[in-house]
Amino acid sequence: MSVLLTDINLGDGISGWELAQQIREISPGFPVVYMTSASAPDWQSRGVEGSLLIQKPFAPAQLAAAVSQLLDTGPSPA
């Protein structure tokens, strides 16, 4: 199974928020993990349903746990 791991601030005219929304339009329930150092307060209002957010800096084990949690629970409801 695949998981989208995205920073919120991608640079080139698209944000991680927008990227996840576009992927969810194609594949509802696609697992999403956002990574950020400054945009965490926006996650509840801008993140896709069923996503997770980890704040930078984070340990590799935190990222692994987030991905594992999403894969273990399966796709989010559309």
C-alpha positions as semicolon CSV with decimal commas, in nm:
position;residue;x (nm);y (nm);z (nm)
1;M;0,000;0,000;0,000
2;S;0,109;0,358;-0,061
3;V;0,109;0,660;0,167
4;L;0,150;1,027;0,080
5;L;0,422;1,188;0,294
6;T;0,416;1,560;0,231
7;D;0,557;1,875;0,376
8;I;0,306;2,159;0,398
9;N;0,536;2,410;0,225
10;L;0,641;2,252;-0,104
11;G;0,741;2,569;-0,282
12;D;0,653;2,548;-0,651
13;G;0,302;2,695;-0,629
14;I;0,129;2,404;-0,455
15;S;0,105;2,330;-0,087
16;G;0,092;1,995;0,085
17;W;-0,269;2,077;0,176
18;E;-0,357;2,113;-0,194
19;L;-0,157;1,807;-0,299
20;A;-0,341;1,585;-0,051
21;Q;-0,679;1,723;-0,161
22;Q;-0,598;1,650;-0,526
23;I;-0,489;1,295;-0,446
24;R;-0,804;1,237;-0,241
25;E;-1,017;1,348;-0,539
26;I;-0,858;1,068;-0,741
27;S;-0,832;0,813;-0,461
28;P;-1,065;0,875;-0,165
29;G;-0,921;0,751;0,161
30;F;-0,559;0,760;0,038
31;P;-0,340;0,769;0,353
32;V;-0,177;1,109;0,416
33;V;0,095;1,215;0,661
34;Y;0,175;1,586;0,675
35;M;0,513;1,706;0,800
36;T;0,558;2,064;0,919
37;S;0,743;2,292;1,155
38;A;0,508;2,589;1,145
39;S;0,166;2,492;1,006
40;A;0,046;2,249;1,273
41;P;-0,231;2,482;1,400
42;D;-0,389;2,473;1,051
43;W;-0,409;2,094;1,032
44;Q;-0,757;2,059;1,185
45;S;-0,907;2,301;0,935
46;R;-0,696;2,235;0,623
47;G;-0,587;1,871;0,646
48;V;-0,781;1,595;0,474
49;E;-1,000;1,373;0,690
50;G;-0,820;1,081;0,852
51;S;-0,473;1,227;0,796
52;L;-0,194;1,252;1,050
53;L;0,050;1,533;1,118
54;I;0,397;1,513;1,265
55;Q;0,588;1,821;1,367
56;K;0,949;1,883;1,269
57;P;1,194;1,801;1,394
58;F;1,085;1,443;1,441
59;A;1,262;1,114;1,498
60;P;1,250;0,847;1,225
61;A;1,055;0,628;1,468
62;Q;0,778;0,891;1,484
63;L;0,744;0,887;1,105
64;A;0,744;0,507;1,100
65;A;0,475;0,499;1,371
66;A;0,254;0,746;1,178
67;V;0,281;0,547;0,855
68;S;0,221;0,220;1,039
69;Q;-0,086;0,364;1,212
70;L;-0,239;0,471;0,880
71;L;-0,163;0,140;0,711
72;D;-0,296;-0,061;1,004
73;T;-0,627;0,125;1,012
74;G;-0,682;0,113;0,637
75;P;-0,825;0,387;0,419
76;S;-1,022;0,667;0,575
77;P;-1,390;0,693;0,491
78;A;-1,453;0,911;0,187
